[in-house]
Amino acid sequence: MYAVLVGIIWLGIAAALDMPAMLKQKSKKDLSAFVVFGLAGLMLHAAHGFRLPFPSPLEFVRFFAIGGK
C-alpha cells in the first residue's frame, strides 16, 4: 500500500513542477504524453507494490519479434 502512496506522491510532485509550464505554453501534446506515461508508470508501480504478476518487457519483444509464439 505504501508503494502506491509513494507513486502518487512522486507523480504529484512531478506534475506540480512540470504541468504549469506546459499549460502556460499550451503544449497539449506534451501534456497528454505526460499524463499517459505518468498514469501508466503509476499503474505499473502499484502492480509491483501489490505483488501482482506481470510479464517482463522482454516477453513483449519476443512476442512481436517471433510472431506470437
Helices and strands as residue ranges (DSSP letters): H 2-25, H 28-49, H 57-66
